[in-house]
Amino acid sequence: MPAEPSPTLARSPEIPLSSTVKYNPHLWGDDELRAIFVVRKPELERLVDAVRASRTDSVPQHILITGHRGMGKSTLLRRVALAVRDDDELSRGWLALSFPEEQYTVSTLTEFWRNVLDSLADALEQRGASPAELARLDAAIAGIDSLAVDAREDAALKLLTDWIARHQQRVLLLIDSTDLLLAGLAGGGSLRSDRKGVSIRDAGATPLWRLRKTLSHEKGIFWLGASYQALEAQHQYQDAFHDFFQLVELRPLSVAHMREAMLALAGSFGMKGLQGEAATAEMARALDARPERLKALRAMTGGNPRTTVMLYDLFAVGGDGNVHSDLRGLLDMMTPLYKARMESLAEQPRKLLAHLMEHWAPATARTLADAASLPVTTVSGQLSRLETEGLIEKVRHAGAARNAYQIAERFFNVWYLMRYSSRRLRQRLTWLVEFMRLWFSADELVGQARGRCEYLG
């Protein structure tokens, strides 16, 4: 989830970034965010309408945005916060609170409510609260540490709810990586003894159930979170939050949406040295001149918005139309994202994903089981998890009675083969032929071949 910049890293929203931001959407200036936010407008309107429709005399229907990594969840949360601040009516009744995407310091509810109070103080400072008001709030927050450990959680929550009641203003908690936060809280709880005197954990007293109780009763707290998967997929917290959130799913971009995003990025950040409307027009000309490239990007990226932002840079600087230079440029830009994606997996699913990439063509669970020397039942379970995470997809496979799988982002597959495959695998070059077929028009392929023949002749 987008974090508000710290004082040492803050920059004026009027100062534009010199390049696009891939991993830290909180660095977008407000005007930049308004300009480039073009493809998730229906979801934005739905979320803002949900905030607007929440009555002061009832508990809000809490919402969870779901979508695979890179689908724009963090950017959408940041845009919701901006929409609340921009709307006079909403800003009078709501204060949108943002947090770091991963709240690494949170393993207890005391720490979570402390984070909420700190975010409240930050938001009040940005809104122009007086130094005296901020000093009183800071002193009250600091005073929590002087209490007994078992009293701090209730004291932190009471400080928040008292502030809400006193100011008649509710708080919108924009909690990115909700799944990770809840997983961090899942290990807590209190012990009691059963009839035989054996200590067991009291499920109703765990942090997750206490959090659910708070969210189910406090009219002034609205949880608008994001998660790369539905919470029911994780057993640690599915009992406490099963069917608790209303889900809003972010789907991959269509070709039309990708074009719209590329035009917006060009208008904000330029195109071949041009700025503003001239840059937008130049991007439109480039996309319309080679429509197969945009279709190729959709096929190769799976419609991932983050990848679209990264590949905008390739279009923005232009290019000489050389397949090797284009491919090297794409590989270099995508390496941090794809490498992190591989390293986040456990050993077994990472091994299966690598075998599937080396196969390139769709492969069945049996084929991958033979390649990895694993039972097919184990492989099927791991493939289901990889599909849930959006890394692979099911496809129809000619000649096979069962489902086959391939990498959802075909360029992720190209990246792996270029970076890690052996000389024997690289010599097959079927993946490079596919990339060239998607990326270049027929006339360009002929020109590439003619140029190569002239060089060799």
N, C-alpha and C positions, 0 to 999 in steps of 0.2 A: 504494500500500500504506500502511496506517496507520502513522504515525510516533508514537513515544512523545513526549509533550509535553516541551518544553524546560523547564529549571528556572524560567524567567521566565513561562512560560505554563501551568505545571502547576496543576492544581486537585485538590482532594481528591475521590476517587470517591464520597464520601458526600454531596457537594454537588451536587444535581441541576441539570441545565441548565434554563433557563427556557423554552426552545423547542427544537424539533427541529433536528437537524444534517443538512444536505443533502450537503455536500461533504467533510467532515472527520470520518469515523467514529471516528478516534482520540480525539475529544472526548467520546464517550459515556463515562459512568462505567461501572464494571464491572456494577453492579446494573442500570443502565439497559439495557446491552447484553444481559444475560441476559433481561430482561423483554421487550424489543422483538424479540428474535431468535426468530421463530416460524415462518417460512415456508421456511427453508433447513435445517431440522433433518436431513432425510435426507442432504444433502450433508455437513453437519457430522459426523454419525455415521460416514459413509464415510471422511472424511479422518482423524478421530481413530482409527478402527479401523486405518487404514493405518499410522499412526505406532505404534500399540500392537503391530501385527504385525511391525514391522521388527526383525529379530534383530540382536544385537550382533556376530555373526560373519559378517554379510553386508552388502553394499552396499544401501542402501534403493532401492526403486523410486521415482524422483523423479516428482512430480506437477505438472501445470499445470492451473489452473482457467481455463476460457475462458468468455466471455460478452460481449455487447455492453456498451457504456458504461452505467453505472447499474444493472447487473444484480445488484449486491451483492457483487462479488468482494472489495473491500477490507474490507467489514464481515465477510465470511465468514473472511478471514484473521485479522482481529482476534479473532473469536470462537474460532477454533482455538487461538490463543495463550492465551486465557483458559481454555479447556477443559484445555489441558496444565497450566497453573498450578493449576487446581482439583483435578486428579487426583493423589493422593499418589504412586501408582506411576509415572505418566508424568513428574511433576515431578522425581522422583529420577533418572530416566534421561535426561531431555531438558531443554534450555534453549531456549525459543522466542525467536528474535531478530526484531525488527520494524525496519522502515526507512521513510524517507519514500517516498511513493508514486512520485515521480519522483526518481531519484538523479542530479541534474543534474551533479554534480561527477565522475562516474565515466566515464572514457573508456579506462582501462587496468585490467588485473587487479590491479596494485598498489593502485590507488585503491579497487577493489572490496573486496579483502581487508582493507584498512585500515578501510573502512566496517563490515565484519563484526566486526572487533576492537573498534571503538568501540561497536557495538551490544552486543557481549558485555559490555563494561565497564558499560554502562548497565543491562543486565539484572541483572548481579551486584550493582550498587548498589541496585536496587529490591528484590532478594532479601535485602538486609541484609548484604552482604559487609563485612568489616572494612576500615577505612581503610588499613591496612598492605597488605592483599591488593590493593586497588584501586590503591594507589600503585605497587606492583611492576608491575602490568599496564600502567599508564599509562606508566611509565618504559620498559618493553620496547617498547611501541608507538612512543613518541617516538624510541627508538633506531634504528628502521628508517630514519629520514630521514638518519642519519649514514652509511649504507652507500652504496656505489656504486649508481647508478641501476639498472643491470641486475641487481643482487643483491636489490633490495627486494621484488620479487614473491615470490620463493622464501622470503625471510625472513619476510614477513607470513603466508604460508600455513603455514610451519613453526611459527610462534608459535601459530597457531590449533590445529593438529593436536597440538602438544605439550600445550597446555592440555587438549584433549579426552582425550588418553591419561592425563595425570597425574590428572585429576579423575574419570575414568571416567564422563563425562557427554557425551552427544552434543548437537549443535546442530541445531535446526530453523530453516532460513532461510526466512522468510516474505517472498518477493520479489514485490511487486506490480509491475505494468508490466514483466514479464519481457521482453516484446518490445522495449520501448524500451531497457532495459538492454543486451540483447544487440546491438541495433542500434548502440549507442554503443561497444561493444567490437569491432564487426565490422571496423573500419578498420585494426586493428593487424596485426602479423605481422612476420616477418623475411624478408630477401631472400637468395637464393642464385643461383648462375650455372648456366645450362644448358650443354650440351656446346659450344655456340657462343659461350659467354662472355657471353650476354645475361642480365641480372639479372631474375629472376622471383620472385614471392612464394611462400614455402614454406607451402602450405596447412596442413600438419601442425603448423606452429609458430605459427599465429595464436592470439590470445587465446581465441577461441571453442573451438578444438580443445584448447588447454591446459586450459580450464575443463571441457570435457567429460571429458578424461582424469582430472582431479581428482575430479569427481563420479562417475566410473565405478570409482574405486579406493578412495576414502576411505569407510570404514564409519561414521565418526562425523559425516558431513555429510548432511543430508536437505534437498533443495531442494523446497519447496512454494510454487510461484509462481502468478501470475495474469497473464492476457493477454486483451485484448479480442478477439483472434483467434488461431487456431492458428498456430504458428510457420511451418508449411509455406507460408503465404501470403506470406512475406517471403523473397526469394531471398538476402538478405545472410547469413542464418544457418541456412537450411534444411539445408544439407549437414552442418554440424556437429551439428545437433540434430534431424535428421529421424528420426521415430519414437523419440525418446529419452524423452519424457515420457509418462506415463499421463495421459489427458485426463479432466477432470471438467467437463462443460458445464452452465452455469446457464441455464435456459430462462425465458422470461417468466412472470409470475405469472398464475394463473387467477383468475376472479372470486372463488372461495372463498378463495384465498390472499390476495387483496387485502383481503377482509373481515377475515380473521384479523389481517392486519397493522394495519389501521385500529383494530381493537379493542385490540391491544397498545399502539399509540401513545397512544390515549386513556387507557388505564390508567396509562401512565407520565407523560404530559404534560398530561392534563386535557382537558376538553370543556365548553365554555360555563361556565367557572368552577368546574366540579365536578372532583373528584380521585378517584383510585383506582377502586374497584369502582363507585362512583356514575357516574364518567365513562365507564367501560366500558359500563355499562348504558345510559347516554344515547346513546353512539355506536351501540350495537346498535339502540336504538329508532329513531334517525335513519336508519340504513341500511335497516332493515326497513320503515320507513314509506314510503321511496322507493327500492325496489330497482332501479328503472331507472337511478338515478344511478350506482350502483356498476357496473352493466353499461356505462353510458356511459363511465365512467372507464377501464374495461378496453379498450373499443373505441378511445377517444381517445388513450390512453397506450401501447397495445400491451403492457400488463402490465409496465411498467418499474418496478422497486422504488423507485428514487430519485425518480421522478416521483410515485409513490404517497405517499412520505413528504412531498413538497412539497404535494401536494393534501390531505393530512390537515389542514393548517392551515385550509383553506377550510371543511371540515366542523366543525373544532373551535370556530371562532368563530361558527358558525351563519350566518345570512344572511336577507335579506328576500325571497328567492325572485325577485329581479329579474334578468332575463337579462343586462342590461347591466352591472350591478354584479358579478354572478358572473363574467361573461366578463372584465371589466377586472381583477378580482382574480386570476383564473387567469393571465391574460397577464402581469401584473406579476411574479408569483411565478416564472413559467417563463422570463422573459427572460434572466437570466444563463446558465442552462443551454443554452437554444436558441441564443443568440447565440454562445457559445463553440463550439457544435457546428458552426455555419456557418463561423466563422472558422478552424476547424482544417482545413478542406478546401482543396485546391489550386484554382486559378482555374477550370479546366474542369469538374471534378465539382461545384463549388459553383454554377456557371452552370446545369448540367443539373438540379441539385436545385431551383434556384429556378424554372426553367421548369416542372418537374413540379408544384411547389407552386401555381404560378399556374394550372395546368390543372385542379387539384383532383381531377377524375375520373381514373380509371386511364388511362394513356397508353402507347402502344407506343413502341418505340425509333425507329421511322420518324417518328412525330408529334413526338417530342422533337428528332430530328435536323433536321427542317424548322424547328422553332422556334428552334433554336440555330445554324442554318447550319453544321452539322458533318456529316461522313460518318457514315452509319448504323453502319459497323463501329466507328468511334471511340466513338460513343455506346453501343453494346452493351457494349464493354469497360468503359467507365466505370460503366455501370449494374450490371454484375456486381460491381464493387468496392464500390459504394454498398450493394448488397444484402449483401455479405459483412460490411460494417461495421454492418449492422442499421438503416440509415437508410431504406431502401425495401424493398418486398416485392412479389413477383409475385402477380398476381391473375388470375382468369379474366375475360375481357372479352367481353361479348356482341357478336357481329358481327365479331370480329377473329380471324384464323386463328392469330396469334402471341400470345405472352404480353404482358400489359400490366403496368404498374408503378404503385404509389401509395406515398405516404409511410407508413412503418410506424406512426408515432404520428400519428394524425389531428389531435391537438391541436397538434402541431408545425406542421402545415399551416395550421391556423386562426391560430396565432400569427404565422406569416409573412405571411399575407394581411392581417391586421389591422395589422401593423407596416409592411409594405413595399409593398403592392400599390397600384396607381393607383386613382383614383376610378372609372374605367371598370370595373375588375375588382371593386372593392368593391360596385358597384351590382348585380352579378349575385346576390350574397347566397346562392347555393346552399349554400355552406359553413356560413353562419350558420343557415340553415334546418336543415341536418343536425345542427349542434350543438344547436339547440333541441329537435329531435326526440329526440335521444339523452338530453339532460340533464333535460328536463321531462316530467312525465306529461301525459296528454291533458287532464285537468282543469286542470292548471296552465297549459297553453297557452291553453285557453279563457279562464281568468282573466286572463292577460296581454293577450289580444286585447280582452276586455271593458274592462279598465282603460284600455287605449290609446284605445278608441273613446270612453269617457266623458271622457277628457282632451281629445280633439279636439272632442267635441260640446259 
